[in-house]
């Protein structure tokens, strides 16, 4: 289940964040930074503040009572992509990678973007982070040529973009009028069915009263098959009435 993060999630989010960084960025970011300048205890306060004050839009992936991943999304932060949506960050607990959690989170992000009318999503990934780059490329993202160097890490990050199909934007809203039309047609058919019930009852009564009289059946000329004589049953008396057939 993917849901909005709450204050009580702060400690677990901090754990995923720190261990996610150390697992994914070792060799890209120095050990001195990863193990000397980051800690779960220090990250908790920042997460709580962001959630409590609504500074970031963060979601968590929860399954069997365990938070397995989190991500932060929102409007793009780059001036040249002000009309795009952005996946600010996605981190999956290293022990739960390879189980489709990240894929579901990205799909959820794209759904949010479509519902808000966006047609493009961007994200940033370290240039040397080959695993993450392959993952996003598999999801349909591609580098757009934009690169930035993060001085404190002495590492380069590249920007990825993905165009969302415009036909899927507000798809649920587009279906609503069709649903209304179908509902109206269903109601109309129900009314016709109700109107036919009295006619059916009246016809049954008429046939029962006139079971001894010849029955006139009008058959359109185009139809080749004619129904067999009607079989009527009354008590222990069973007989076949004569059917008068007229071709029209």
C-alpha positions as CSV (number, residue, x, y, z in Angstrom):
1,X,0.0,0.0,0.0
2,X,1.2,3.5,-0.9
3,X,0.1,6.3,1.4
4,X,1.0,9.7,2.5
5,X,3.7,9.8,5.2
6,X,2.8,10.8,8.8
7,X,4.9,11.9,11.8
8,X,5.1,8.4,13.2
9,X,6.9,7.3,10.0
10,X,9.8,9.7,10.5
11,X,12.2,7.2,12.2
12,X,11.6,4.5,9.7
13,X,12.0,7.0,6.8
14,X,15.3,8.2,8.2
15,X,16.5,4.6,8.4
16,X,15.7,3.9,4.8
17,X,17.2,7.2,3.7
18,X,20.5,6.7,5.5
19,X,21.0,3.0,4.6
20,X,19.7,3.6,1.1
21,X,22.4,6.3,0.6
22,X,25.1,4.1,2.0
23,X,24.1,1.2,-0.1
24,X,23.6,3.0,-3.4
25,X,26.2,5.8,-3.3
26,X,29.2,4.1,-1.8
27,X,32.0,4.6,-4.4
28,X,30.2,7.7,-5.7
29,X,30.1,9.7,-2.4
30,X,33.0,9.4,0.0
31,X,32.9,7.1,3.0
32,X,33.8,10.0,5.1
33,X,30.5,11.7,4.3
34,X,28.3,8.6,4.2
35,X,29.5,7.2,7.5
36,X,30.9,10.2,9.2
37,X,28.4,13.0,8.4
38,X,25.1,11.1,8.2
39,X,23.1,9.3,10.9
40,X,19.6,8.0,11.4
41,X,19.3,10.1,14.6
42,X,20.3,13.2,12.8
43,X,17.9,12.6,9.9
44,X,14.8,12.0,12.0
45,X,14.5,15.6,13.0
46,X,14.6,16.8,9.4
47,X,12.0,14.3,8.3
48,X,9.6,15.2,11.2
49,X,9.9,18.9,10.4
50,X,9.2,18.3,6.7
51,X,6.1,16.3,7.4
52,X,4.8,18.4,10.2
53,X,5.2,21.7,8.4
54,X,4.2,20.3,5.0
55,X,7.5,21.3,3.4
56,X,7.6,18.2,1.3
57,X,5.1,15.7,-0.2
58,X,6.3,12.4,0.9
59,X,4.7,8.9,0.4
60,X,5.6,5.5,1.9
61,X,5.2,2.0,0.7
62,X,3.9,-0.2,3.5
63,X,3.4,-3.9,3.3
64,X,2.7,-6.4,6.2
65,X,3.2,-3.5,8.6
66,X,6.7,-2.7,7.3
67,X,7.7,0.5,5.6
68,X,9.8,-0.7,2.7
69,X,10.4,2.5,0.8
70,X,9.6,6.2,0.6
71,X,9.6,8.9,-2.0
72,X,9.2,12.7,-2.2
73,X,7.4,14.3,-5.2
74,X,6.3,17.7,-6.3
75,X,6.6,20.4,-8.9
76,X,9.9,20.5,-10.8
77,X,12.6,22.6,-9.1
78,X,14.5,23.6,-12.2
79,X,13.6,26.9,-13.8
80,X,13.8,25.5,-17.4
81,X,11.3,22.8,-16.4
82,X,8.8,24.8,-14.4
83,X,5.9,23.2,-16.2
84,X,7.0,19.6,-15.3
85,X,6.5,17.3,-12.4
86,X,9.4,15.9,-10.4
87,X,10.3,12.7,-8.6
88,X,12.5,14.5,-6.0
89,X,13.8,11.3,-4.5
90,X,13.0,7.6,-4.2
91,X,14.7,5.2,-1.7
92,X,13.9,1.5,-1.2
93,X,15.2,-0.4,1.8
94,X,18.2,-2.4,0.4
95,X,16.9,-5.6,1.8
96,X,13.6,-5.2,-0.1
97,X,15.0,-4.3,-3.5
98,X,14.2,-6.4,-6.5
99,X,10.6,-7.0,-5.3
100,X,8.9,-4.5,-7.5
101,X,8.5,-1.9,-4.8
102,X,10.4,0.8,-6.7
103,X,8.4,0.2,-9.8
104,X,5.1,0.6,-8.0
105,X,6.3,3.9,-6.4
106,X,7.4,5.3,-9.8
107,X,4.0,4.3,-11.3
108,X,2.2,6.1,-8.4
109,X,4.3,9.2,-9.0
110,X,3.3,9.2,-12.6
111,X,-0.3,8.8,-11.7
112,X,-0.1,11.8,-9.4
113,X,1.4,13.8,-12.2
114,X,-1.3,12.9,-14.7
115,X,-4.1,13.6,-12.2
116,X,-2.6,17.1,-11.8
117,X,-2.5,17.8,-15.5
118,X,1.3,17.4,-16.0
119,X,2.6,15.8,-19.2
120,X,6.3,15.4,-18.2
121,X,8.2,14.1,-15.2
122,X,11.9,14.7,-14.4
123,X,14.3,13.3,-11.9
124,X,18.0,13.5,-11.1
125,X,20.4,10.6,-10.6
126,X,24.1,10.3,-10.1
127,X,26.0,9.8,-13.4
128,X,28.0,6.9,-11.9
129,X,24.9,5.2,-10.4
130,X,24.6,2.6,-13.1
131,X,21.9,0.5,-11.3
132,X,19.6,3.4,-10.8
133,X,20.1,4.6,-14.3
134,X,19.2,1.2,-15.8
135,X,16.1,1.1,-13.5
136,X,14.8,4.5,-14.7
137,X,15.6,3.7,-18.3
138,X,13.6,0.5,-18.1
139,X,10.7,2.6,-16.8
140,X,10.8,4.8,-19.9
141,X,13.0,7.7,-18.7
142,X,15.9,9.1,-20.7
143,X,18.7,11.7,-20.0
144,X,17.9,15.1,-21.6
145,X,21.5,16.3,-21.7
146,X,21.3,18.4,-18.5
147,X,24.1,17.7,-16.0
148,X,25.1,19.3,-12.7
149,X,28.1,18.8,-10.4
150,X,27.4,18.6,-6.6
151,X,30.5,20.2,-5.2
152,X,30.3,18.7,-1.7
153,X,30.2,15.2,-3.1
154,X,32.5,16.0,-6.1
155,X,30.0,14.0,-8.1
156,X,28.0,14.7,-11.3
157,X,24.3,14.1,-11.6
158,X,22.3,13.8,-14.8
159,X,18.6,14.7,-15.4
160,X,16.2,12.2,-16.8
161,X,12.8,13.0,-18.4
162,X,9.7,11.1,-19.4
163,X,6.8,12.4,-21.5
164,X,3.4,11.2,-20.2
165,X,0.8,10.1,-22.8
166,X,-1.6,13.0,-23.1
167,X,-4.4,10.6,-23.7
168,X,-4.1,9.3,-20.2
169,X,-4.3,12.7,-18.5
170,X,-7.6,13.0,-16.7
171,X,-8.7,9.7,-18.2
172,X,-11.0,9.0,-15.3
173,X,-12.7,12.4,-15.7
174,X,-13.2,11.7,-19.4
175,X,-15.0,8.4,-18.7
176,X,-17.5,10.1,-16.3
177,X,-19.8,11.5,-19.1
178,X,-19.8,8.0,-20.8
179,X,-20.7,6.4,-17.5
180,X,-23.6,8.9,-17.1
181,X,-24.9,8.1,-20.6
182,X,-24.8,4.4,-20.0
183,X,-26.6,4.9,-16.6
184,X,-29.3,6.9,-18.4
185,X,-29.7,4.2,-21.0
186,X,-29.9,1.5,-18.3
187,X,-32.6,3.5,-16.6
188,X,-34.5,3.9,-19.8
189,X,-34.3,0.1,-20.5
190,X,-35.5,-0.6,-17.0
191,X,-38.5,1.7,-17.5
192,X,-39.4,-0.1,-20.8
193,X,-39.1,-3.5,-19.0
194,X,-41.4,-2.3,-16.3
195,X,-43.9,-1.0,-18.9
196,X,-43.9,-4.4,-20.6
197,X,-44.8,-6.4,-17.4
198,X,-48.5,-5.2,-17.3
199,X,-48.8,-6.0,-21.1
200,X,-47.4,-9.5,-20.4
201,X,-49.9,-10.1,-17.6
202,X,-52.8,-8.8,-19.7
203,X,-51.8,-11.0,-22.6
204,X,-51.5,-14.1,-20.3
205,X,-55.0,-13.5,-19.0
206,X,-56.4,-13.1,-22.5
207,X,-54.9,-16.3,-23.7
208,X,-56.1,-18.2,-20.6
209,X,-59.6,-16.9,-21.1
210,X,-59.6,-17.8,-24.8
211,X,-57.8,-21.1,-24.7
212,X,-60.7,-22.8,-26.4
213,X,-60.7,-20.3,-29.3
214,X,-58.5,-20.5,-32.4
215,X,-55.2,-18.6,-32.0
216,X,-54.2,-16.2,-34.8
217,X,-50.4,-16.0,-35.3
218,X,-49.0,-13.3,-37.6
219,X,-45.7,-14.3,-39.1
220,X,-43.6,-11.9,-41.1
221,X,-43.0,-13.2,-44.7
222,X,-39.2,-13.0,-44.2
223,X,-39.3,-15.7,-41.4
224,X,-39.2,-19.3,-42.7
225,X,-39.9,-21.0,-39.4
226,X,-43.3,-21.2,-37.8
227,X,-43.8,-22.0,-34.1
228,X,-45.5,-25.4,-33.4
229,X,-49.2,-25.4,-32.2
230,X,-49.4,-24.2,-28.6
231,X,-49.7,-26.8,-25.9
232,X,-52.1,-25.8,-23.1
233,X,-52.5,-27.7,-19.9
234,X,-55.4,-27.4,-17.5
235,X,-55.5,-29.8,-14.5
236,X,-55.4,-33.3,-15.9
237,X,-56.7,-32.2,-19.3
238,X,-53.9,-31.8,-21.8
239,X,-54.5,-31.0,-25.5
240,X,-53.2,-29.2,-28.5
241,X,-55.1,-26.1,-29.6
242,X,-55.3,-25.4,-33.3
243,X,-53.2,-22.5,-34.4
244,X,-54.3,-20.4,-37.3
245,X,-51.2,-19.0,-39.1
246,X,-51.3,-16.1,-41.4
247,X,-48.3,-15.0,-43.5
248,X,-48.0,-11.2,-43.6
